[in-house]
Amino acid sequence: MAVMASDVAHGGALHLGRGSWVLSLVGGATPGAVHALSVVSIAASTLVAAGFLGRAPYFVAFLAYDAVTSTNGNTMGGYDSMIVNALFLLGFSGANETLSIDARRRRGAFAPDVSVPAWPRYLLLFQLVVVYFATGLQK
């Protein structure tokens, strides 16, 4: 992965420049920065899956994953954009209000009876419908 996501000056395959603003903050498109952001993305995604630490892991995972995947446009696919959009929208969804560590800590149960906004889920569903409808039309 480091070869495709690092600049040629750092042993990579292509001239990528410094990358996104997040990648620039950690040193540019170097193998160390790419690996560090990959680890941050995996750790934040694990916290998202566990529903721990509120909304912050959603946005950390969103920023780190976007920085790594958008470094080289030749290796980025449509699914990467969908994952980035999903992480961003899930940060607003209240997805950790039930069946999560946060729910257990706050309300004493893994499945408390709470209401969360539905609009982020509707946007996610709309995104899936548009993507798969457009894919079907192209075939």
Buried (B, 14 or more C-beta within 10 A) or exposed (E): EBBBBBBEEBEBBBEBEBBBEBBBBBBBBBBEBBBBBBEBBEBBBEBBEEBBBBBEBBBBBBBBBBBBBBBBEEBBEEEBBBBBBBBBBBBBBBBBBBBBBBBBEBBEEEEEEEEEEEEBBEBBEEBEEEBEEEEEEEE
